[in-house]
Amino acid sequence: MSEHTGMPHTHDQHDHDHAGHCHSHAHFTTALLSQAEQRSAARQLSLAMIALGLLGLGLLWRGFAAQQEGVSQLLFGAASLLVALPVLKAAWSSLRHPSLHGITDQLIALAMIGAWASGDLLTAALLPIIMIFGHVLEERSVIGSQEAIEALGRLTRSQARLIDADGGIREVDNTELRPGDQIEVRAGDRIPADGRVLEGQASLDTAPITGESVPLEASAGTEVFGGAINLDGLLRIEVTRTGEASTLGKVIALMQRAERAKPPITRLLERYAGRYMTLVLMIAAVTWFISNDAQALLAVLVAACPCALVLSAPATAIAGIAVAARHGILIRSSAFLEEFADLSSLVIDKTGTLTYGALQLQGIQASDGPGVDRKALLQLAASLGAASSHPVSRALANLVPHDAYHPLEGIHERQGLGVIASTVSGEAALGRPELFAQLGIATPEVPRHDGPIAGLSLNCRFLGWLLLADRVRPEAVLALTDLRELGLGRQLLLTGDRKPVADALAHEVGISEVVAQALPEDKLNRVNAEIHKGFRPLVVGDGINDSLALKAGVVGVAMGAGGADIALASADIVLIGSDLRRLGTCVRLSRQCRRTLQVNVAIGLGWTLAIIAAAAFGLLGSAGAMIAAILHNLSTLLVLGNAGRLLRFEEALRTLD
């Protein structure tokens, strides 16, 4: 929960037309902070920092040269004038465009004017400074959303090799492609649009789109997605979908809708601001009518300034963000500290989240022939693997140090099949079962395995099968058990991988519900279905294919180590070290922050109402406005002190067995 005072709001697109900064727009992109608005916010922050310096200097002057009160008052006045314009501008704009948020702007402006009228320049400077720093917290999630859209937009832009009617090839921007065009995609190129393979064979890295860790073997007739990377081979593709109709185009459009439709966070001040404003004005009017005392009137106005109440949420959030950073947790928006406390379900990705997202050797099935040495087999496989850019080959290349590779000659890579090369011991081959069939090499039965399989032969003699698979993170079981103990008992594995692979991993980590072979739109729909059923899902992922789900969930968490830029930009929270055990830390820290916030709100609201009552009944004396300001400053210190207690939060990771 955070205060809204005249700056753009990310989550409620219908009500953030306040303060002259944001107005309702038909499209999400126009609701994002423009560069001009970001520069304006930066200027306001600079003014607030300067004013804060003047404020501190004035307090020091008052403490060490109390007899020169005029100098400290001059410094307070200069500080208040520096930051007064944003407050008055926001209040004036909220009068022209009424909203719940604008009422708070008006109240702060009225309290500042009242502080000026009562001569309390310290409070007059402090209020707008608090407001501007609150704006900074609000803007963080808005700017993050803009980064997400821009990151995805960069991925969709690429060059394409368009094949003309006469067979010629020319480079064009992929935005110029139309359905029915034919394009050529070479090894290492990104596929520029959705299409269907007409000719050629190649391995495609589709992880950015589907989350599938195993490359897709594409041949004539295979449907391919724009954004996938051609790892080897040459393809001729007929374009079927471009622009907004393409898979990535849909991702952008769906992300915009997901961001726009994201439910607003309930904020206590926003909910009751209108009634509070009316109440304050009524009390001030009654006080003036009964006492005819200007000082009593000003005391009520100053007392009613929700200084501690405004600061309660930002102070708690800043402390929570600092503690989270110390634990390797990057919180992009302070509002999610509150949301994390009430989560009731978990939707988690597989590749790169529950697993490392990289292939590793899982086992070897050597042939029954004599003389097959495991160490020599691995050394030969790694040497051949280093000669190819295929993900399976790259995984095998890491089996031994580079200086242990065999020298190879006559290297020949067969597209989508494997590698053949000459060694000092004869001709060696590494690749899929089909490669050995073409070479006329007899092989034993291909083992059943839910992952890539590579065979190895030397001098036409088959040596064995190498079984590869993605590896589960060792902390996954412990992390998921911890979340279940914290109340997130409903857990769903949502992945683009094949169902047998997904089912096996879900059984290993203790997840009972699985949705496999899911595209980004499927993931978004499933997360929305969770919300419609009344659950509050935590969504955890790392890839482009998870970005929609991360945005749609109540809270989205991205894996920081190796996560895609778009996922990091879409997430509310990033685990810098990608340790899943920190999910439990997030929940516990969030609940501690909520308890702290509740106490701060109670201090701010209770103290304010008590001082208003004392001012209205004339209990503060002839210097009522000044006493009210002093008491309010004291409540601010109490709120800051209570928020500072959060900094003692420390949590060591639970050890793995």
C-alpha positions in Angstrom: 0.0 0.0 0.0 1.4 3.4 -0.9 0.2 6.9 -1.0 -1.0 8.5 -4.2 -0.3 12.2 -4.6 -0.5 13.5 -8.1 1.7 11.0 -10.0 0.8 8.3 -12.5 -0.6 5.0 -11.1 0.3 1.7 -12.8 -2.6 -0.5 -11.8 -5.8 1.4 -12.1 -5.9 2.8 -15.6 -9.4 4.3 -15.1 -8.6 6.5 -12.2 -5.0 7.8 -12.8 -5.9 11.0 -14.6 -4.9 13.1 -11.6 -2.1 15.7 -11.0 -1.9 16.8 -14.6 0.4 13.8 -15.4 -1.8 11.0 -16.5 -5.2 11.0 -18.2 -7.3 8.1 -19.4 -6.1 6.7 -22.7 -7.4 4.1 -25.1 -4.1 2.3 -25.4 -1.8 1.0 -22.7 1.4 2.5 -24.4 0.1 6.0 -24.0 -0.5 5.5 -20.3 3.2 4.8 -19.7 5.5 7.5 -18.6 6.7 9.5 -21.6 10.3 10.7 -21.7 9.2 14.2 -20.9 7.3 13.0 -17.9 10.3 11.0 -16.7 12.4 14.1 -17.0 9.8 16.1 -15.1 9.8 13.5 -12.3 13.6 13.6 -12.3 13.6 17.4 -11.9 11.1 17.1 -9.0 13.3 14.6 -7.3 16.3 16.8 -7.7 14.3 19.7 -6.1 13.3 17.5 -3.3 16.9 16.5 -2.6 18.0 20.1 -2.6 15.0 21.0 -0.3 15.9 18.2 2.0 19.4 19.5 2.2 18.2 23.0 3.1 15.8 21.5 5.6 18.7 19.6 7.3 20.8 22.7 7.3 18.0 24.7 8.9 17.6 22.1 11.6 21.4 22.2 12.3 21.3 26.0 12.4 18.4 25.9 14.8 20.3 23.5 17.1 23.6 25.2 17.2 22.5 28.9 16.8 19.1 29.0 18.4 19.3 32.8 18.8 19.4 33.2 15.0 15.9 31.7 14.4 15.4 33.9 11.4 18.2 32.1 9.4 16.7 28.7 10.0 13.3 30.0 9.1 14.7 31.4 5.9 16.2 28.0 5.1 12.9 26.3 5.8 11.0 28.8 3.7 13.5 28.4 0.7 13.0 24.6 1.0 9.2 24.8 1.0 9.2 27.2 -2.0 11.4 24.8 -4.0 8.9 22.0 -3.7 5.7 23.9 -3.4 5.0 24.1 -7.1 4.5 20.3 -7.7 2.1 20.2 -4.8 0.0 23.2 -5.9 0.0 22.0 -9.5 -1.2 18.6 -8.5 -3.9 20.0 -6.3 -5.1 22.4 -9.0 -5.2 19.6 -11.5 -7.2 17.3 -9.2 -9.8 20.1 -8.9 -10.2 20.1 -12.7 -10.2 16.3 -12.9 -11.7 15.0 -9.7 -10.6 11.6 -8.5 -10.0 9.7 -5.3 -6.2 10.2 -5.7 -6.7 14.0 -6.2 -8.4 14.4 -2.8 -5.1 13.5 -1.2 -3.3 16.1 -3.4 -5.8 18.7 -2.2 -5.3 17.7 1.4 -1.6 18.0 1.3 -1.7 21.3 -0.5 -4.3 22.6 2.0 -2.1 21.4 4.9 0.9 23.1 3.4 -0.9 26.3 2.9 -2.1 26.0 6.5 1.4 25.5 7.7 2.5 28.5 5.8 -0.3 30.5 7.3 0.7 29.4 10.8 4.3 30.1 10.1 5.4 26.5 10.4 7.8 26.5 7.4 9.4 23.2 8.6 6.1 21.3 8.0 5.4 23.3 4.8 8.7 22.0 3.4 8.5 18.4 4.8 5.1 17.6 3.2 5.9 18.1 -0.5 9.3 16.3 0.0 7.5 13.3 1.3 5.1 13.4 -1.6 7.8 13.5 -4.2 9.7 10.6 -2.7 6.4 8.7 -2.7 6.1 9.4 -6.4 9.5 7.8 -7.0 8.2 4.5 -5.5 5.1 4.6 -7.7 7.0 5.3 -10.9 9.2 2.3 -10.6 6.6 -0.3 -11.7 5.4 2.0 -14.5 8.9 2.3 -16.0 9.4 -1.4 -15.6 6.3 -2.1 -17.7 7.7 0.2 -20.4 11.0 -1.7 -20.4 9.1 -5.0 -20.8 7.3 -3.8 -23.9 10.4 -2.3 -25.4 12.5 -5.5 -24.7 9.9 -7.6 -26.5 9.6 -5.1 -29.3 13.4 -5.4 -29.9 13.0 -9.1 -30.2 10.4 -8.9 -32.9 12.5 -6.6 -35.1 15.0 -8.4 -37.3 16.2 -8.7 -40.9 14.8 -11.3 -43.3 16.2 -12.8 -46.5 13.2 -12.4 -48.9 13.2 -14.7 -52.0 11.8 -12.9 -55.0 9.8 -14.5 -57.8 12.9 -14.8 -60.0 14.8 -16.6 -57.3 16.9 -13.6 -56.2 17.4 -12.9 -52.5 17.3 -9.5 -50.9 17.6 -8.3 -47.3 14.4 -6.6 -45.9 13.1 -5.6 -42.5 10.8 -8.3 -41.2 8.0 -5.7 -40.9 7.8 -5.7 -44.7 7.0 -9.4 -44.8 3.5 -10.5 -45.8 1.8 -13.9 -45.6 2.7 -16.0 -48.6 6.2 -14.6 -48.9 9.1 -17.1 -49.0 12.3 -16.4 -47.0 15.6 -18.1 -46.5 16.9 -18.6 -42.9 20.6 -19.5 -42.5 22.3 -21.2 -39.6 22.6 -18.6 -36.7 19.7 -16.4 -38.0 16.6 -15.7 -36.1 13.4 -16.7 -37.8 11.7 -13.3 -38.7 8.1 -14.4 -38.8 5.8 -17.4 -38.2 5.8 -19.8 -41.1 5.9 -23.3 -42.5 9.2 -25.0 -43.7 9.2 -25.7 -47.4 12.7 -27.1 -47.8 15.7 -28.0 -45.6 16.4 -29.5 -42.2 17.7 -27.8 -39.1 17.6 -27.7 -35.3 15.7 -24.7 -33.9 16.1 -23.1 -30.5 12.5 -22.4 -29.6 13.1 -21.8 -25.8 12.4 -18.1 -26.1 8.9 -18.8 -27.3 7.8 -22.2 -25.9 10.2 -22.8 -23.1 11.2 -26.1 -24.6 14.8 -26.8 -23.6 15.3 -29.5 -26.3 15.8 -28.0 -29.8 13.0 -28.5 -32.3 14.1 -30.6 -35.4 12.5 -28.8 -38.3 12.0 -30.2 -41.7 9.5 -29.8 -44.6 6.0 -29.2 -43.3 7.1 -28.1 -39.8 5.4 -25.0 -38.3 7.9 -22.6 -36.9 7.6 -19.4 -34.7 9.1 -16.0 -35.3 11.8 -15.4 -32.8 13.2 -19.0 -32.8 16.9 -19.3 -33.7 18.2 -21.6 -36.5 21.1 -23.5 -34.9 22.3 -25.3 -38.0 21.2 -26.0 -41.6 19.5 -23.9 -44.2 15.7 -23.5 -44.3 13.2 -22.2 -46.9 10.1 -21.0 -45.2 6.7 -19.7 -46.3 5.5 -16.9 -44.1 2.1 -17.5 -42.6 1.6 -14.8 -39.9 3.3 -11.4 -39.5 3.0 -8.4 -37.2 0.2 -8.5 -34.6 -1.0 -11.8 -35.9 2.3 -13.6 -35.2 3.1 -15.4 -32.0 5.3 -12.6 -30.7 2.9 -10.0 -31.9 0.2 -11.6 -29.9 2.5 -11.7 -26.9 2.9 -7.9 -27.1 -0.8 -7.3 -27.4 -1.7 -9.7 -24.6 0.9 -8.2 -22.4 -0.6 -4.8 -22.9 -4.1 -6.1 -22.0 -2.7 -8.0 -19.0 -1.0 -4.9 -17.7 -4.1 -2.8 -18.3 -6.4 -5.3 -16.7 -4.2 -6.0 -13.6 -6.4 -5.3 -10.6 -5.5 -2.2 -8.5 -3.9 -2.6 -5.1 -6.2 -1.7 -2.3 -4.9 1.4 -0.5 -6.3 2.5 2.8 -5.7 6.2 2.3 -7.3 6.2 -1.2 -10.3 4.3 0.2 -11.1 6.8 2.9 -9.5 10.0 1.6 -12.7 11.6 0.5 -14.5 11.1 3.8 -11.4 12.3 5.6 -11.1 15.5 3.6 -14.8 16.3 4.3 -14.4 15.5 8.0 -11.3 17.8 8.3 -13.1 20.7 6.6 -16.1 20.3 8.8 -14.1 20.2 12.0 -12.1 23.3 10.9 -15.3 25.2 10.0 -17.0 24.2 13.3 -13.8 25.2 15.3 -13.7 28.6 13.6 -17.5 29.1 14.1 -17.3 28.3 17.8 -14.0 29.9 18.9 -13.5 32.6 16.2 -9.9 31.8 16.8 -7.6 31.8 13.7 -4.9 30.0 15.5 -7.3 27.2 16.5 -8.4 26.9 12.8 -4.8 26.7 11.6 -4.0 24.2 14.3 -6.8 21.9 13.0 -5.5 22.3 9.4 -1.9 21.6 10.5 -3.0 18.8 12.8 -5.0 17.2 10.0 -2.0 17.0 7.7 -1.6 13.2 7.3 2.2 13.5 7.5 2.9 10.3 9.4 0.1 8.5 7.5 1.5 9.5 4.2 5.0 8.4 5.2 3.9 5.1 6.8 3.7 3.1 3.5 6.8 4.5 1.8 8.9 4.2 4.9 7.8 0.6 5.4 8.4 -0.1 1.7 11.9 1.4 1.6 12.9 -0.7 4.6 11.4 -3.8 3.1 13.1 -3.2 -0.3 16.5 -2.7 1.5 16.1 -5.9 3.5 15.1 -7.8 0.3 18.1 -6.5 -1.6 20.3 -7.8 1.2 18.8 -11.2 0.7 19.4 -11.2 -3.1 15.8 -10.2 -3.9 15.2 -7.3 -6.2 11.7 -5.8 -5.7 10.7 -3.7 -8.7 7.5 -2.2 -7.1 7.0 -1.7 -3.4 3.3 -2.5 -3.7 4.0 -6.2 -4.1 5.4 -6.4 -0.6 1.8 -6.2 0.5 0.5 -8.5 -2.2 3.0 -11.3 -1.4 1.4 -11.7 2.1 -1.9 -13.0 0.8 -0.9 -15.4 -2.0 -2.7 -18.7 -2.1 -1.4 -20.6 -5.1 1.8 -21.1 -7.0 2.2 -21.3 -10.8 5.7 -22.2 -11.8 7.6 -22.7 -15.0 9.9 -25.7 -15.6 12.9 -24.9 -17.8 15.3 -22.4 -16.2 13.1 -22.2 -13.1 12.7 -25.6 -11.5 15.6 -26.8 -13.6 18.8 -25.1 -14.7 17.7 -24.8 -18.4 20.8 -26.5 -19.7 21.4 -30.0 -20.9 23.7 -32.2 -18.9 24.8 -35.8 -19.3 22.5 -38.0 -17.3 23.8 -41.5 -18.2 25.7 -43.7 -20.5 24.6 -47.0 -22.1 27.9 -48.4 -23.5 27.8 -51.2 -26.0 28.5 -54.7 -24.8 31.6 -55.0 -27.0 35.1 -55.3 -25.4 37.4 -52.5 -24.7 34.9 -49.7 -24.2 36.4 -47.4 -21.7 34.0 -44.8 -20.1 36.7 -42.1 -19.8 37.9 -42.6 -23.4 34.2 -42.5 -24.6 33.6 -39.2 -22.9 36.8 -37.7 -24.2 35.9 -38.7 -27.8 32.3 -37.4 -27.4 33.5 -34.1 -26.0 35.9 -33.7 -28.9 33.3 -34.2 -31.5 30.8 -32.1 -29.6 33.2 -29.1 -29.6 33.1 -29.2 -33.4 29.3 -28.4 -33.5 27.1 -25.5 -32.3 24.1 -27.8 -31.5 22.9 -27.6 -27.9 23.4 -31.3 -27.4 27.0 -31.1 -28.8 27.7 -28.0 -26.6 26.6 -30.0 -23.5 28.9 -32.9 -24.4 31.8 -30.6 -25.2 31.8 -29.6 -21.5 32.4 -33.2 -20.3 36.2 -32.8 -20.3 38.7 -29.9 -20.3 39.5 -28.3 -23.6 43.1 -29.5 -23.5 41.9 -33.1 -23.4 40.1 -32.9 -26.8 41.3 -35.3 -29.6 42.7 -33.5 -32.7 40.1 -33.8 -35.5 40.4 -33.5 -39.2 37.9 -33.6 -42.0 35.1 -32.4 -39.8 31.7 -32.7 -41.5 28.4 -31.7 -39.8 25.3 -33.3 -41.3 22.3 -31.0 -40.8 20.1 -32.1 -38.0 21.9 -35.4 -37.6 25.3 -35.1 -36.1 29.1 -34.7 -36.7 31.6 -36.9 -38.5 35.4 -36.4 -38.2 38.7 -38.2 -38.6 40.8 -38.9 -35.5 44.2 -40.6 -35.0 42.2 -43.8 -34.2 39.9 -43.6 -37.3 36.6 -42.1 -38.3 34.3 -41.1 -35.5 30.7 -40.1 -35.5 28.4 -38.4 -32.9 24.7 -37.8 -33.5 21.2 -39.0 -33.6 20.2 -42.7 -34.4 19.4 -41.7 -38.0 23.0 -40.8 -38.5 24.2 -44.3 -37.8 21.5 -45.8 -40.0 22.8 -43.6 -42.9 26.4 -44.7 -42.2 25.5 -48.4 -42.1 26.6 -48.8 -38.5 24.7 -51.4 -36.4 23.4 -50.0 -33.1 21.6 -51.6 -30.2 18.0 -50.6 -29.5 17.6 -46.9 -28.7 16.9 -46.6 -25.0 13.7 -45.1 -23.7 14.5 -41.6 -22.4 12.7 -38.4 -22.0 15.4 -36.2 -23.4 18.0 -36.0 -26.1 20.0 -39.1 -27.0 23.3 -39.0 -28.9 25.2 -42.1 -30.2 28.9 -42.4 -30.6 30.9 -44.7 -33.0 34.6 -45.2 -33.9 35.8 -47.0 -37.0 32.3 -48.2 -37.8 32.0 -49.7 -34.3 29.2 -48.4 -32.1 30.4 -47.4 -28.7 27.3 -46.4 -26.8 24.4 -44.0 -26.2 24.7 -40.8 -24.2 21.6 -39.8 -22.4 21.1 -36.0 -21.7 18.5 -34.1 -19.7 17.9 -30.9 -17.9 18.8 -31.1 -14.2 16.4 -30.2 -11.4 17.6 -27.5 -9.0 18.7 -29.1 -5.8 16.7 -26.7 -3.7 13.4 -27.1 -5.6 11.8 -29.7 -3.3 12.7 -27.8 -0.2 11.5 -24.5 -1.6 8.1 -25.9 -2.7 7.6 -27.6 0.6 8.4 -24.3 2.4 5.7 -22.6 0.3 3.2 -25.2 1.1 3.8 -24.7 4.8 3.3 -20.9 4.3 -0.1 -21.5 2.8 0.6 -21.9 -0.9 -0.7 -25.5 -1.0 -2.1 -25.3 -4.5 0.9 -25.6 -6.9 0.8 -25.9 -10.7 3.6 -26.7 -13.1 3.0 -24.7 -16.3 5.5 -25.4 -19.1 6.1 -25.5 -22.8 7.9 -28.8 -22.5 6.5 -32.2 -23.5 4.1 -33.9 -21.1 6.2 -37.0 -20.2 9.1 -34.7 -19.2 6.8 -32.4 -17.3 5.1 -35.2 -15.5 8.4 -36.8 -14.4 9.7 -33.6 -13.0 6.4 -32.7 -11.2 6.5 -36.1 -9.5 10.1 -35.5 -8.5 9.4 -32.1 -6.8 5.9 -32.9 -5.4 3.6 -31.0 -7.7 0.3 -32.8 -8.5 -1.1 -30.6 -11.3 0.7 -30.1 -14.7 -0.1 -28.2 -17.9 2.4 -29.1 -20.6 3.2 -27.9 -24.1 1.8 -24.4 -23.2 2.4 -21.4 -25.4 2.5 -17.9 -23.9 -1.2 -17.3 -24.5 -2.1 -20.7 -22.8 0.0 -19.7 -19.8 -1.8 -16.3 -19.6 -5.2 -18.0 -19.8 -4.3 -20.5 -17.1 -3.2 -17.8 -14.7 -6.3 -15.8 -15.4 -8.4 -19.0 -14.7 -6.7 -19.3 -11.3 -7.6 -15.7 -10.4 -11.2 -16.3 -11.6 -11.4 -19.3 -9.3 -10.6 -17.1 -6.4 -7.0 -17.9 -5.9 -4.2 -15.4 -5.7 -1.4 -16.9 -7.7 2.4 -16.4 -7.4 3.8 -16.8 -10.9 7.5 -17.8 -11.2 9.3 -18.0 -14.5 12.4 -17.0 -16.5 11.7 -16.9 -20.2 10.0 -14.8 -22.8 7.2 -17.4 -22.9 6.6 -16.6 -19.2 6.3 -12.8 -19.5 2.5 -12.7 -20.0 1.9 -15.0 -17.1 4.3 -13.0 -14.9 2.3 -9.9 -15.7 -1.1 -11.5 -15.2 -0.3 -13.1 -11.8 -0.9 -11.2 -8.5 2.9 -11.3 -8.1 5.4 -12.3 -10.8 8.9 -13.5 -9.8 11.7 -13.9 -12.4 14.9 -15.9 -12.0 17.7 -13.4 -12.2 20.6 -15.7 -13.3 20.1 -16.4 -17.0 16.6 -15.1 -17.2 15.4 -13.4 -20.4 15.4 -9.6 -20.4 11.7 -9.5 -21.1 10.9 -11.8 -18.2 13.0 -9.7 -15.9 11.3 -6.5 -17.1 7.8 -8.1 -16.7 8.3 -9.5 -13.2 7.5 -7.7 -10.0 10.3 -9.4 -8.1 13.6 -10.8 -9.4 15.6 -13.5 -7.5 19.1 -12.3 -8.3 20.8 -15.6 -7.4 17.9 -17.7 -8.8 17.6 -19.6 -5.5 14.0 -20.8 -5.2 14.3 -20.9 -1.4 14.1 -17.1 -1.4 10.5 -17.4 -2.4 9.7 -18.3 1.2 11.9 -15.4 2.3 9.7 -13.1 0.2 6.5 -14.4 1.8 7.8 -14.0 5.4 9.3 -10.6 4.7 6.1 -9.4 3.1 4.0 -10.5 6.1 6.4 -8.7 8.4 6.2 -5.6 6.3 2.4 -5.8 6.4 2.4 -6.0 10.2 4.8 -3.1 10.3 2.6 -1.1 7.9 -0.5 -1.8 10.0 1.2 -0.4 13.1 2.4 2.6 11.2 -1.1 3.3 9.9 -2.4 3.0 13.4 0.2 5.4 14.7 -0.4 7.9 11.8 -4.2 7.8 11.9 -4.6 7.6 15.7 -2.1 10.3 16.4 -3.5 12.6 13.8 -7.1 12.2 15.1 -5.9 12.8 18.6 -4.1 16.0 17.7 -7.1 17.2 15.6 -9.4 16.7 18.6 -7.0 18.6 20.9 -6.7 21.5 18.4 -10.4 21.7 17.9 -11.1 21.9 21.6 -8.4 24.5 22.1 -6.2 22.3 24.2 -3.0 23.3 22.4 -3.1 26.9 23.6 -2.2 30.1 21.8 0.6 28.5 19.8 -1.6 25.7 18.7 -0.5 25.5 15.1 3.2 25.2 16.2 2.5 22.6 18.9 0.4 20.6 16.4 3.3 20.7 13.9 5.8 19.6 16.6 3.5 16.7 17.6 3.0 15.7 14.0 6.8 15.7 13.5 7.1 13.4 16.5 4.6 11.0 15.0 6.7 11.0 11.9 9.7 10.0 13.9 7.7 7.2 15.5 6.7 5.8 12.1 10.2 6.0 10.8 11.5 4.2 13.9 9.0 1.5 13.6 9.8 1.0 9.9 13.5 0.9 10.8 12.9 -2.2 12.9 12.4 -4.1 9.7 16.1 -3.6 8.9 16.8 -6.2 11.6 15.0 -8.9 9.6 17.5 -11.6 8.8 16.9 -15.0 7.4 19.5 -17.7 6.5 18.6 -20.2 3.8 17.4 -23.6 4.9 20.2 -26.1 4.2 19.9 -28.8 1.6 20.1 -32.4 2.7 
